Each structure stands twice: as C-alpha cells, then as structure tokens.
C-alpha cells in the first residue's frame, strides 16, 4: 500500500471516529494535533472528561482476526509515551484543571468484502492506556 493510500485510509478512519464520537455527544476540540514529535488524532470532551484518542484503521481478513491483529495492538508502549507527551503539551496550552483525563483507542474496521474502503465497524476502547508518572 502506498503512502497516499495509507493516508487516505487513515483519514477515512479518523472521520468515522469523529462521527462516532459526535453521535455520542462528545465535543471534538482538536484533530491531528502535533507536538513533541507526536500526534494526537482526536481530542474530545464530554461532560467532565477530556479524552485523547488514537485512531487505528485496518482491513481485517475474515476468520483471521486475533487479539494480535486488532488495530489497538499497534498502540505500543512507545506509541503511548508519544501520545502522552503530546497530550501534556496540549494540556499546557489548554489548561483544564477541573476535567478528568482519559486515553482511548478507537478501532475502525473496514469491510474486507468490499473493493473500496468502507467502514464496517467502530470499536471504542475507553481507558485503553494510562499516563505513567
């Protein structure tokens, strides 16, 4: 898959994740925030919770899905550290002292039976990882 195709697939997944969050009454505050050598795909808020979301989009082959092939498995401890670093910078620029903070992963699964990329399902993993002190 070319970089252009990969970026297009990632953009499709991020748009699906934003639609998903908005339908659940999250207010999207930022998208593709870059800082500290990392990127946060989506920053959103609902009630008193601020969430930093990593979106992973994959086309899974039918019958070959395992916990190791799930998109969330790509959010390694190193990736988590990068996201947390960027989140700390975001928070320093947008102080939110009264809000709780959460790190989520949204998996966007594409239909393996379609010739074009089409979203089959969205899986929201709340509290997928935590910031280490």
C-alpha positions as CSV (number, residue, x, y, z in Angstrom):
1,X,0.0,0.0,0.0
2,X,1.4,3.4,-1.0
3,X,1.8,6.3,1.5
4,X,-1.1,8.1,-0.3
5,X,-3.4,5.0,0.1
6,X,-2.4,4.6,3.7
7,X,-3.1,8.3,4.5
8,X,-6.4,8.1,2.7
9,X,-7.4,5.0,4.8
10,X,-6.2,6.8,8.0
11,X,-8.3,9.9,7.1
12,X,-11.3,7.7,6.4
13,X,-10.9,6.1,9.9
14,X,-10.5,9.4,11.6
15,X,-13.6,10.8,10.0
16,X,-15.5,7.7,11.1
17,X,-14.2,8.1,14.6
18,X,-15.2,11.7,14.8
19,X,-18.7,10.9,13.6
20,X,-18.9,8.1,16.2
21,X,-17.8,10.5,19.0
22,X,-20.2,13.3,17.9
23,X,-23.1,10.8,17.9
24,X,-22.3,10.0,21.5
25,X,-22.3,13.7,22.4
26,X,-18.6,14.3,22.6
27,X,-17.4,17.7,21.5
28,X,-14.4,17.5,19.3
29,X,-11.8,20.1,20.4
30,X,-8.9,19.3,18.1
31,X,-7.8,16.9,15.3
32,X,-4.4,15.8,14.2
33,X,-2.7,17.8,17.0
34,X,1.1,17.7,16.6
35,X,3.6,18.5,19.4
36,X,6.6,17.0,21.0
37,X,7.3,14.8,18.0
38,X,4.0,13.0,18.2
39,X,0.4,13.4,17.0
40,X,-2.9,13.1,18.8
41,X,-5.6,12.0,16.3
42,X,-8.6,13.5,18.2
43,X,-9.0,15.5,21.4
44,X,-12.6,15.5,22.6
45,X,-14.7,16.3,25.7
46,X,-17.9,15.0,27.2
47,X,-19.2,16.3,30.5
48,X,-16.2,16.5,32.8
49,X,-13.9,14.1,30.8
50,X,-11.3,15.1,28.3
51,X,-10.2,12.3,26.0
52,X,-7.1,11.9,23.8
53,X,-7.9,9.4,21.1
54,X,-5.6,7.3,18.9
55,X,-7.5,6.0,15.9
56,X,-6.3,2.8,14.2
57,X,-7.9,1.7,10.9
58,X,-7.5,-1.7,9.5
59,X,-9.0,-4.1,6.9
60,X,-9.1,-7.5,8.6
61,X,-9.4,-10.7,6.7
62,X,-12.4,-12.8,7.6
63,X,-11.6,-15.6,10.0
64,X,-8.1,-14.3,10.6
65,X,-8.8,-11.8,13.4
66,X,-7.0,-12.3,16.7
67,X,-6.1,-10.0,19.5
68,X,-2.7,-9.5,17.9
69,X,-4.2,-8.4,14.6
70,X,-6.6,-6.0,16.2
71,X,-5.8,-2.4,15.4
72,X,-5.4,-1.5,19.1
73,X,-2.4,-3.8,19.3
74,X,-0.4,-1.3,17.2
75,X,-0.6,1.2,20.1
76,X,2.6,0.0,21.6
77,X,4.1,1.3,24.9
78,X,6.4,3.6,22.8
79,X,3.4,5.0,20.9
80,X,1.6,5.5,24.1
81,X,4.5,7.5,25.5
82,X,4.5,9.7,22.4
83,X,0.7,10.3,22.8
84,X,1.1,11.2,26.5
85,X,3.9,13.6,25.7
86,X,1.8,15.4,23.1
87,X,-1.2,15.4,25.5
88,X,0.8,17.1,28.2
89,X,1.8,19.8,25.7
90,X,-1.8,20.2,24.6
91,X,-2.9,20.5,28.3
92,X,-0.2,23.1,29.0
93,X,-1.7,25.2,26.1
94,X,-5.3,24.5,27.0
95,X,-5.4,24.3,30.9
96,X,-8.3,22.1,32.0
97,X,-7.9,21.7,35.8
98,X,-11.4,20.5,36.6
99,X,-11.5,17.8,34.0
100,X,-10.5,14.1,34.2
101,X,-8.2,12.9,31.5
102,X,-8.5,9.6,29.6
103,X,-6.6,7.9,26.8
104,X,-8.8,6.0,24.4
105,X,-8.3,4.0,21.2
106,X,-10.9,3.8,18.5
107,X,-10.5,0.9,16.1
108,X,-12.1,1.4,12.7
109,X,-12.5,-1.9,10.9
110,X,-13.0,-1.8,7.1
111,X,-15.2,-4.3,5.3
112,X,-12.9,-7.0,3.8
113,X,-15.5,-8.0,1.2
114,X,-15.6,-4.5,-0.4
115,X,-13.3,-3.5,-3.2
116,X,-13.3,0.1,-1.9
117,X,-12.6,1.0,1.7
118,X,-15.9,1.1,3.6
119,X,-16.3,1.2,7.4
120,X,-17.7,-2.0,8.7
121,X,-17.5,-1.2,12.5
122,X,-16.1,1.1,15.1
123,X,-14.8,-0.1,18.4
124,X,-14.2,2.4,21.1
125,X,-11.8,1.3,23.8
126,X,-12.2,3.6,26.8
127,X,-9.2,3.9,29.1
128,X,-7.1,1.9,26.7
129,X,-3.9,3.0,28.4
130,X,-2.8,5.4,31.2
131,X,-0.1,8.1,31.5
132,X,2.8,7.0,33.6
133,X,4.1,9.5,36.2
